Amino acid sequence: MNDKDYMGLLKFEVNGLKGVNDPEGKYNNLADKYNDYIVAASYLALQFWGVK
């Protein structure tokens, strides 16, 4: 975050979630499971940091 690469940080987090299977087995991976939260976090990042 020192480099202010917020989009890169968000991508890093999402890629990490894509690599983990949903332990409940309802979704392909955790990125699919938490998609709504990822969208909300991206929107808030845009509002707070001006990430585009």
C-alpha distance matrix in Angstrom:
0.0 3.8 5.3 5.0 6.1 6.6 10.0 9.3 7.5 10.6 12.9 12.0 12.8 15.9 17.1 17.0 19.1 21.4 22.3 23.6 27.0 27.8 29.8 32.1 32.9 32.9 30.1 29.4 25.9 23.3 21.6 25.1 25.7 22.6 22.6 23.3 20.3 18.0 19.7 19.2 15.5 15.2 17.6 15.8 12.5 14.9 16.5 13.7 11.2 14.0 12.6 15.6
3.8 0.0 3.8 5.4 7.8 9.4 12.8 12.0 10.9 14.2 16.1 15.1 16.4 19.4 20.3 20.3 22.7 24.8 25.5 26.9 30.4 31.4 33.3 35.7 36.5 36.6 33.8 32.9 29.4 27.0 25.3 28.8 29.4 26.4 26.3 27.0 24.0 21.7 23.2 22.7 19.0 18.6 20.6 18.7 15.4 17.4 18.7 15.7 13.0 15.6 14.7 17.6
5.3 3.8 0.0 3.8 5.4 8.3 10.9 10.0 10.2 13.4 14.7 14.3 16.2 18.8 19.4 20.0 22.5 24.2 25.0 26.9 30.4 31.6 33.8 36.2 36.7 36.6 33.6 32.4 29.1 27.0 24.9 28.3 29.4 26.5 26.0 26.8 24.2 21.5 22.7 22.7 19.2 18.0 20.1 18.8 15.2 16.5 18.4 16.0 12.7 14.4 13.1 15.5
5.0 5.4 3.8 0.0 3.8 5.5 8.6 8.9 9.0 11.5 13.4 13.7 15.1 17.4 18.7 19.6 21.5 23.2 24.6 26.3 29.6 30.5 32.8 34.9 35.4 35.0 32.0 31.1 27.9 25.6 23.3 26.5 27.5 24.3 23.6 24.1 21.5 19.0 19.7 19.5 16.1 14.8 16.6 15.3 11.6 12.8 14.6 12.3 8.9 10.7 9.5 12.3
6.1 7.8 5.4 3.8 0.0 3.8 5.6 5.3 6.3 8.8 10.1 10.6 12.6 14.5 15.4 16.7 18.8 20.1 21.5 23.6 26.9 27.9 30.5 32.7 32.8 32.4 29.3 28.1 25.0 23.1 20.6 23.7 25.1 22.2 21.3 22.2 19.9 16.9 17.8 18.3 15.0 13.2 15.6 15.0 11.3 12.4 15.0 13.4 10.1 11.2 8.7 10.8
6.6 9.4 8.3 5.5 3.8 0.0 3.8 5.3 4.9 6.2 8.6 9.7 10.6 12.4 14.1 15.3 16.8 18.4 20.2 21.9 24.9 25.6 28.2 30.1 30.4 29.8 26.7 26.0 22.9 20.6 18.0 21.1 22.2 19.1 18.1 18.8 16.4 13.6 14.4 14.6 11.2 9.7 12.2 11.4 7.7 9.4 12.1 10.5 7.8 9.3 6.7 9.3
10.0 12.8 10.9 8.6 5.6 3.8 0.0 3.8 5.3 5.1 6.1 8.5 9.9 10.5 12.1 14.2 15.4 16.3 18.5 20.6 23.4 24.2 27.2 28.9 28.9 28.0 24.8 23.8 21.0 19.1 16.1 18.9 20.6 17.8 16.3 17.3 15.5 12.2 12.7 13.8 11.0 8.5 11.3 11.8 8.4 9.2 12.6 12.2 9.7 9.9 6.3 7.4
9.3 12.0 10.0 8.9 5.3 5.3 3.8 0.0 3.8 5.5 5.1 6.1 8.7 9.9 10.4 12.2 14.3 15.1 16.7 19.0 22.2 23.5 26.3 28.5 28.3 28.0 24.6 23.2 20.3 18.7 16.0 19.2 21.0 18.5 17.4 19.1 17.2 13.8 15.1 16.5 13.4 11.5 14.7 15.0 11.7 12.9 16.3 15.4 12.8 13.4 9.9 10.9
7.5 10.9 10.2 9.0 6.3 4.9 5.3 3.8 0.0 3.8 5.4 5.0 6.3 8.7 9.9 10.6 12.6 14.3 15.7 17.4 20.7 21.7 24.2 26.4 26.7 26.5 23.4 22.4 19.1 16.9 14.8 18.2 19.4 16.7 16.3 17.7 15.3 12.3 14.2 15.0 11.6 10.7 14.1 13.7 10.6 12.9 15.8 14.4 12.3 13.9 10.9 12.7
10.6 14.2 13.4 11.5 8.8 6.2 5.1 5.5 3.8 0.0 3.8 5.4 5.2 6.2 8.6 9.9 10.7 12.3 14.5 16.0 18.9 19.5 22.3 24.1 24.3 23.7 20.6 19.8 16.7 14.5 11.9 15.0 16.2 13.4 12.7 14.1 11.9 8.6 10.5 11.6 8.5 7.5 11.1 11.4 8.8 11.1 14.1 13.5 12.1 13.2 10.0 11.4
12.9 16.1 14.7 13.4 10.1 8.6 6.1 5.1 5.4 3.8 0.0 3.8 5.4 5.1 6.0 8.5 9.9 10.4 12.4 14.7 17.6 18.8 21.9 23.9 23.5 23.0 19.6 18.2 15.4 13.9 11.1 14.2 16.2 14.1 12.9 15.1 13.7 10.1 11.8 13.9 11.4 9.8 13.5 14.5 12.0 13.6 17.0 16.8 15.1 15.5 11.9 12.3
12.0 15.1 14.3 13.7 10.6 9.7 8.5 6.1 5.0 5.4 3.8 0.0 3.8 5.6 5.2 6.2 8.8 9.9 10.9 13.1 16.5 18.1 20.7 23.1 23.0 23.1 19.9 18.3 15.1 13.6 11.7 15.2 16.8 14.9 14.7 17.1 15.2 12.0 14.5 16.2 13.3 12.6 16.3 16.7 14.2 16.3 19.4 18.6 16.9 18.0 14.6 15.5
12.8 16.4 16.2 15.1 12.6 10.6 9.9 8.7 6.3 5.2 5.4 3.8 0.0 3.8 5.5 5.1 6.4 8.8 10.1 11.3 14.5 15.5 17.9 20.2 20.5 20.5 17.6 16.6 13.1 10.8 9.2 13.0 13.8 11.7 12.1 14.3 12.0 9.3 12.5 13.8 10.9 11.2 14.9 15.0 13.2 15.9 18.5 17.7 16.8 18.2 15.2 16.4
15.9 19.4 18.8 17.4 14.5 12.4 10.5 9.9 8.7 6.2 5.1 5.6 3.8 0.0 3.8 5.3 5.0 6.2 8.8 10.3 12.9 13.8 16.9 18.8 18.5 18.1 14.9 13.7 10.6 8.8 6.3 9.8 11.4 9.6 9.3 12.1 10.7 7.6 10.5 12.7 10.7 10.5 14.1 15.1 13.8 15.8 18.7 18.7 17.9 18.7 15.5 15.9
17.1 20.3 19.4 18.7 15.4 14.1 12.1 10.4 9.9 8.6 6.0 5.2 5.5 3.8 0.0 3.8 5.4 5.0 6.5 9.2 12.1 14.0 17.0 19.4 18.6 18.8 15.4 13.4 10.4 9.8 7.9 11.2 13.2 12.4 12.1 15.4 14.3 11.3 13.9 16.4 14.5 13.9 17.6 18.7 16.9 18.8 22.0 21.8 20.6 21.3 17.8 17.9
17.0 20.3 20.0 19.6 16.7 15.3 14.2 12.2 10.6 9.9 8.5 6.2 5.1 5.3 3.8 0.0 3.8 5.4 5.3 6.9 10.5 12.4 14.8 17.5 17.4 18.1 15.1 13.4 9.9 8.7 8.2 11.8 12.9 12.2 13.0 16.1 14.5 12.1 15.4 17.3 15.1 15.4 19.1 19.6 18.1 20.5 23.3 22.8 21.8 23.0 19.8 20.5
19.1 22.7 22.5 21.5 18.8 16.8 15.4 14.3 12.6 10.7 9.9 8.8 6.4 5.0 5.4 3.8 0.0 3.8 5.3 5.5 8.2 9.3 12.1 14.4 14.3 14.6 11.7 10.5 6.8 5.0 4.8 8.4 9.2 8.6 9.9 13.1 11.8 10.0 13.4 15.3 13.8 14.5 18.0 18.7 17.9 20.3 22.8 22.7 22.3 23.4 20.3 20.9
21.4 24.8 24.2 23.2 20.1 18.4 16.3 15.1 14.3 12.3 10.4 9.9 8.8 6.2 5.0 5.4 3.8 0.0 3.8 5.6 7.6 9.6 12.8 14.9 13.8 14.1 10.7 8.5 5.6 6.0 5.0 7.6 9.7 10.2 10.4 14.1 13.8 11.6 14.4 17.0 15.9 15.9 19.3 20.7 19.7 21.6 24.5 24.8 24.1 24.7 21.4 21.3
22.3 25.5 25.0 24.6 21.5 20.2 18.5 16.7 15.7 14.5 12.4 10.9 10.1 8.8 6.5 5.3 5.3 3.8 0.0 3.8 6.7 9.7 12.2 15.0 13.9 15.2 12.3 9.7 6.9 7.8 8.3 10.7 12.2 13.0 13.9 17.5 16.9 14.9 17.9 20.3 18.9 19.1 22.6 23.6 22.5 24.6 27.5 27.3 26.5 27.4 24.0 24.2
23.6 26.9 26.9 26.3 23.6 21.9 20.6 19.0 17.4 16.0 14.7 13.1 11.3 10.3 9.2 6.9 5.5 5.6 3.8 0.0 3.8 6.5 8.5 11.6 11.1 12.8 10.5 8.7 5.5 5.9 8.1 10.2 10.5 11.7 13.6 16.9 16.1 14.9 18.2 20.2 19.0 19.9 23.2 24.0 23.3 25.7 28.2 28.0 27.6 28.8 25.7 26.2
27.0 30.4 30.4 29.6 26.9 24.9 23.4 22.2 20.7 18.9 17.6 16.5 14.5 12.9 12.1 10.5 8.2 7.6 6.7 3.8 0.0 3.8 6.0 8.6 7.5 9.5 7.7 6.1 4.2 6.0 8.9 9.6 9.5 11.9 13.8 17.0 16.9 16.3 19.3 21.3 20.8 21.8 24.8 25.8 25.6 27.9 30.2 30.3 30.2 31.3 28.2 28.5
27.8 31.4 31.6 30.5 27.9 25.6 24.2 23.5 21.7 19.5 18.8 18.1 15.5 13.8 14.0 12.4 9.3 9.6 9.7 6.5 3.8 0.0 3.8 5.4 5.2 6.7 5.8 6.3 4.8 5.2 8.8 8.7 7.2 9.9 12.5 15.1 15.2 15.4 18.3 19.9 19.8 21.3 23.9 24.8 25.1 27.5 29.5 29.7 30.1 31.2 28.4 28.8
29.8 33.3 33.8 32.8 30.5 28.2 27.2 26.3 24.2 22.3 21.9 20.7 17.9 16.9 17.0 14.8 12.1 12.8 12.2 8.5 6.0 3.8 0.0 3.8 5.4 8.1 8.8 9.6 8.5 8.6 12.3 12.4 10.4 12.8 15.8 18.1 17.8 18.4 21.4 22.7 22.4 24.3 26.9 27.4 27.8 30.4 32.2 32.2 32.7 34.1 31.4 32.1
32.1 35.7 36.2 34.9 32.7 30.1 28.9 28.5 26.4 24.1 23.9 23.1 20.2 18.8 19.4 17.5 14.4 14.9 15.0 11.6 8.6 5.4 3.8 0.0 3.8 5.6 7.8 9.9 9.9 10.0 13.4 12.4 10.0 12.8 15.7 17.5 17.7 18.9 21.5 22.6 23.0 25.0 27.2 27.9 28.8 31.2 32.8 33.0 33.9 35.1 32.6 33.2
32.9 36.5 36.7 35.4 32.8 30.4 28.9 28.3 26.7 24.3 23.5 23.0 20.5 18.5 18.6 17.4 14.3 13.8 13.9 11.1 7.5 5.2 5.4 3.8 0.0 3.8 5.6 7.2 8.4 9.8 12.8 11.3 9.9 13.3 15.4 17.8 18.6 19.3 21.6 23.3 23.8 25.3 27.6 28.7 29.4 31.5 33.4 33.9 34.6 35.5 32.7 32.9
32.9 36.6 36.6 35.0 32.4 29.8 28.0 28.0 26.5 23.7 23.0 23.1 20.5 18.1 18.8 18.1 14.6 14.1 15.2 12.8 9.5 6.7 8.1 5.6 3.8 0.0 3.8 7.0 8.6 9.7 12.0 9.5 7.9 11.6 13.3 15.2 16.6 17.6 19.4 21.1 22.2 23.6 25.5 26.9 27.9 29.7 31.5 32.4 33.2 33.9 31.3 31.3
30.1 33.8 33.6 32.0 29.3 26.7 24.8 24.6 23.4 20.6 19.6 19.9 17.6 14.9 15.4 15.1 11.7 10.7 12.3 10.5 7.7 5.8 8.8 7.8 5.6 3.8 0.0 3.8 5.5 7.1 8.7 6.2 5.8 9.5 10.6 13.2 14.7 14.9 16.8 19.0 19.8 20.8 23.0 24.6 25.3 27.0 29.0 30.0 30.5 31.0 28.3 28.0
29.4 32.9 32.4 31.1 28.1 26.0 23.8 23.2 22.4 19.8 18.2 18.3 16.6 13.7 13.4 13.4 10.5 8.5 9.7 8.7 6.1 6.3 9.6 9.9 7.2 7.0 3.8 0.0 3.8 7.2 8.3 6.6 7.8 11.1 11.7 15.0 16.2 15.6 17.6 20.2 20.6 21.1 23.6 25.4 25.6 27.2 29.6 30.5 30.6 30.9 27.9 27.4
25.9 29.4 29.1 27.9 25.0 22.9 21.0 20.3 19.1 16.7 15.4 15.1 13.1 10.6 10.4 9.9 6.8 5.6 6.9 5.5 4.2 4.8 8.5 9.9 8.4 8.6 5.5 3.8 0.0 3.8 5.5 5.5 6.5 8.9 10.1 13.6 14.0 13.1 15.7 18.1 17.9 18.6 21.5 22.9 22.8 24.8 27.2 27.7 27.7 28.4 25.4 25.3
23.3 27.0 27.0 25.6 23.1 20.6 19.1 18.7 16.9 14.5 13.9 13.6 10.8 8.8 9.8 8.7 5.0 6.0 7.8 5.9 6.0 5.2 8.6 10.0 9.8 9.7 7.1 7.2 3.8 0.0 3.8 5.3 4.8 6.0 8.2 11.2 10.9 10.4 13.5 15.3 14.9 16.2 19.0 20.0 20.1 22.3 24.5 24.8 25.0 26.0 23.2 23.6
21.6 25.3 24.9 23.3 20.6 18.0 16.1 16.0 14.8 11.9 11.1 11.7 9.2 6.3 7.9 8.2 4.8 5.0 8.3 8.1 8.9 8.8 12.3 13.4 12.8 12.0 8.7 8.3 5.5 3.8 0.0 3.8 5.4 5.3 5.6 9.3 9.2 7.7 10.5 12.9 12.6 13.1 16.1 17.5 17.4 19.3 21.7 22.3 22.4 23.0 20.0 20.1
25.1 28.8 28.3 26.5 23.7 21.1 18.9 19.2 18.2 15.0 14.2 15.2 13.0 9.8 11.2 11.8 8.4 7.6 10.7 10.2 9.6 8.7 12.4 12.4 11.3 9.5 6.2 6.6 5.5 5.3 3.8 0.0 3.8 5.6 5.1 8.6 10.0 9.3 11.1 13.7 14.4 14.9 17.2 19.1 19.5 21.0 23.3 24.3 24.7 25.0 22.2 21.9
25.7 29.4 29.4 27.5 25.1 22.2 20.6 21.0 19.4 16.2 16.2 16.8 13.8 11.4 13.2 12.9 9.2 9.7 12.2 10.5 9.5 7.2 10.4 10.0 9.9 7.9 5.8 7.8 6.5 4.8 5.4 3.8 0.0 3.8 5.7 8.1 9.0 9.7 11.8 13.5 14.3 15.7 17.8 19.1 20.0 21.9 23.7 24.5 25.3 26.0 23.5 23.7
22.6 26.4 26.5 24.3 22.2 19.1 17.8 18.5 16.7 13.4 14.1 14.9 11.7 9.6 12.4 12.2 8.6 10.2 13.0 11.7 11.9 9.9 12.8 12.8 13.3 11.6 9.5 11.1 8.9 6.0 5.3 5.6 3.8 0.0 3.8 5.5 5.3 6.3 8.8 10.0 10.6 12.4 14.4 15.4 16.4 18.5 20.1 20.8 21.7 22.6 20.3 20.9
22.6 26.3 26.0 23.6 21.3 18.1 16.3 17.4 16.3 12.7 12.9 14.7 12.1 9.3 12.1 13.0 9.9 10.4 13.9 13.6 13.8 12.5 15.8 15.7 15.4 13.3 10.6 11.7 10.1 8.2 5.6 5.1 5.7 3.8 0.0 3.8 5.4 5.0 6.2 8.6 9.8 10.5 12.3 14.2 15.2 16.6 18.5 19.8 20.5 20.8 18.4 18.4
23.3 27.0 26.8 24.1 22.2 18.8 17.3 19.1 17.7 14.1 15.1 17.1 14.3 12.1 15.4 16.1 13.1 14.1 17.5 16.9 17.0 15.1 18.1 17.5 17.8 15.2 13.2 15.0 13.6 11.2 9.3 8.6 8.1 5.5 3.8 0.0 3.8 5.5 5.2 6.3 8.7 9.9 10.7 12.4 14.2 15.5 16.7 18.2 19.7 19.9 18.2 18.4
20.3 24.0 24.2 21.5 19.9 16.4 15.5 17.2 15.3 11.9 13.7 15.2 12.0 10.7 14.3 14.5 11.8 13.8 16.9 16.1 16.9 15.2 17.8 17.7 18.6 16.6 14.7 16.2 14.0 10.9 9.2 10.0 9.0 5.3 5.4 3.8 0.0 3.8 5.4 5.0 6.0 8.5 9.7 10.4 12.0 14.1 15.2 16.0 17.4 18.4 16.7 17.6
18.0 21.7 21.5 19.0 16.9 13.6 12.2 13.8 12.3 8.6 10.1 12.0 9.3 7.6 11.3 12.1 10.0 11.6 14.9 14.9 16.3 15.4 18.4 18.9 19.3 17.6 14.9 15.6 13.1 10.4 7.7 9.3 9.7 6.3 5.0 5.5 3.8 0.0 3.8 5.4 5.1 6.1 8.6 9.8 10.4 12.3 14.2 15.1 15.7 16.4 14.1 14.8
19.7 23.2 22.7 19.7 17.8 14.4 12.7 15.1 14.2 10.5 11.8 14.5 12.5 10.5 13.9 15.4 13.4 14.4 17.9 18.2 19.3 18.3 21.4 21.5 21.6 19.4 16.8 17.6 15.7 13.5 10.5 11.1 11.8 8.8 6.2 5.2 5.4 3.8 0.0 3.8 5.5 5.1 6.2 8.7 9.8 10.6 12.5 14.2 15.1 15.0 13.1 13.2
19.2 22.7 22.7 19.5 18.3 14.6 13.8 16.5 15.0 11.6 13.9 16.2 13.8 12.7 16.4 17.3 15.3 17.0 20.3 20.2 21.3 19.9 22.7 22.6 23.3 21.1 19.0 20.2 18.1 15.3 12.9 13.7 13.5 10.0 8.6 6.3 5.0 5.4 3.8 0.0 3.8 5.4 5.1 6.2 8.6 9.9 10.6 12.1 13.9 14.3 13.2 14.1
15.5 19.0 19.2 16.1 15.0 11.2 11.0 13.4 11.6 8.5 11.4 13.3 10.9 10.7 14.5 15.1 13.8 15.9 18.9 19.0 20.8 19.8 22.4 23.0 23.8 22.2 19.8 20.6 17.9 14.9 12.6 14.4 14.3 10.6 9.8 8.7 6.0 5.1 5.5 3.8 0.0 3.8 5.4 5.1 6.0 8.6 9.8 10.2 11.4 12.5 11.1 12.8
15.2 18.6 18.0 14.8 13.2 9.7 8.5 11.5 10.7 7.5 9.8 12.6 11.2 10.5 13.9 15.4 14.5 15.9 19.1 19.9 21.8 21.3 24.3 25.0 25.3 23.6 20.8 21.1 18.6 16.2 13.1 14.9 15.7 12.4 10.5 9.9 8.5 6.1 5.1 5.4 3.8 0.0 3.8 5.5 5.0 6.2 8.7 9.9 10.2 10.3 8.3 9.3
17.6 20.6 20.1 16.6 15.6 12.2 11.3 14.7 14.1 11.1 13.5 16.3 14.9 14.1 17.6 19.1 18.0 19.3 22.6 23.2 24.8 23.9 26.9 27.2 27.6 25.5 23.0 23.6 21.5 19.0 16.1 17.2 17.8 14.4 12.3 10.7 9.7 8.6 6.2 5.1 5.4 3.8 0.0 3.8 5.4 5.1 6.3 8.7 10.0 9.6 8.8 9.7
15.8 18.7 18.8 15.3 15.0 11.4 11.8 15.0 13.7 11.4 14.5 16.7 15.0 15.1 18.7 19.6 18.7 20.7 23.6 24.0 25.8 24.8 27.4 27.9 28.7 26.9 24.6 25.4 22.9 20.0 17.5 19.1 19.1 15.4 14.2 12.4 10.4 9.8 8.7 6.2 5.1 5.5 3.8 0.0 3.8 5.3 5.0 5.9 8.2 9.1 9.1 11.3
12.5 15.4 15.2 11.6 11.3 7.7 8.4 11.7 10.6 8.8 12.0 14.2 13.2 13.8 16.9 18.1 17.9 19.7 22.5 23.3 25.6 25.1 27.8 28.8 29.4 27.9 25.3 25.6 22.8 20.1 17.4 19.5 20.0 16.4 15.2 14.2 12.0 10.4 9.8 8.6 6.0 5.0 5.4 3.8 0.0 3.8 5.4 5.1 5.5 6.7 6.0 8.8
14.9 17.4 16.5 12.8 12.4 9.4 9.2 12.9 12.9 11.1 13.6 16.3 15.9 15.8 18.8 20.5 20.3 21.6 24.6 25.7 27.9 27.5 30.4 31.2 31.5 29.7 27.0 27.2 24.8 22.3 19.3 21.0 21.9 18.5 16.6 15.5 14.1 12.3 10.6 9.9 8.6 6.2 5.1 5.3 3.8 0.0 3.8 5.7 5.6 4.5 4.4 6.3
16.5 18.7 18.4 14.6 15.0 12.1 12.6 16.3 15.8 14.1 17.0 19.4 18.5 18.7 22.0 23.3 22.8 24.5 27.5 28.2 30.2 29.5 32.2 32.8 33.4 31.5 29.0 29.6 27.2 24.5 21.7 23.3 23.7 20.1 18.5 16.7 15.2 14.2 12.5 10.6 9.8 8.7 6.3 5.0 5.4 3.8 0.0 3.8 6.0 5.6 7.6 9.7
13.7 15.7 16.0 12.3 13.4 10.5 12.2 15.4 14.4 13.5 16.8 18.6 17.7 18.7 21.8 22.8 22.7 24.8 27.3 28.0 30.3 29.7 32.2 33.0 33.9 32.4 30.0 30.5 27.7 24.8 22.3 24.3 24.5 20.8 19.8 18.2 16.0 15.1 14.2 12.1 10.2 9.9 8.7 5.9 5.1 5.7 3.8 0.0 3.8 5.9 7.9 11.1
11.2 13.0 12.7 8.9 10.1 7.8 9.7 12.8 12.3 12.1 15.1 16.9 16.8 17.9 20.6 21.8 22.3 24.1 26.5 27.6 30.2 30.1 32.7 33.9 34.6 33.2 30.5 30.6 27.7 25.0 22.4 24.7 25.3 21.7 20.5 19.7 17.4 15.7 15.1 13.9 11.4 10.2 10.0 8.2 5.5 5.6 6.0 3.8 0.0 3.8 5.4 9.0
14.0 15.6 14.4 10.7 11.2 9.3 9.9 13.4 13.9 13.2 15.5 18.0 18.2 18.7 21.3 23.0 23.4 24.7 27.4 28.8 31.3 31.2 34.1 35.1 35.5 33.9 31.0 30.9 28.4 26.0 23.0 25.0 26.0 22.6 20.8 19.9 18.4 16.4 15.0 14.3 12.5 10.3 9.6 9.1 6.7 4.5 5.6 5.9 3.8 0.0 3.8 6.3
12.6 14.7 13.1 9.5 8.7 6.7 6.3 9.9 10.9 10.0 11.9 14.6 15.2 15.5 17.8 19.8 20.3 21.4 24.0 25.7 28.2 28.4 31.4 32.6 32.7 31.3 28.3 27.9 25.4 23.2 20.0 22.2 23.5 20.3 18.4 18.2 16.7 14.1 13.1 13.2 11.1 8.3 8.8 9.1 6.0 4.4 7.6 7.9 5.4 3.8 0.0 3.8
15.6 17.6 15.5 12.3 10.8 9.3 7.4 10.9 12.7 11.4 12.3 15.5 16.4 15.9 17.9 20.5 20.9 21.3 24.2 26.2 28.5 28.8 32.1 33.2 32.9 31.3 28.0 27.4 25.3 23.6 20.1 21.9 23.7 20.9 18.4 18.4 17.6 14.8 13.2 14.1 12.8 9.3 9.7 11.3 8.8 6.3 9.7 11.1 9.0 6.3 3.8 0.0
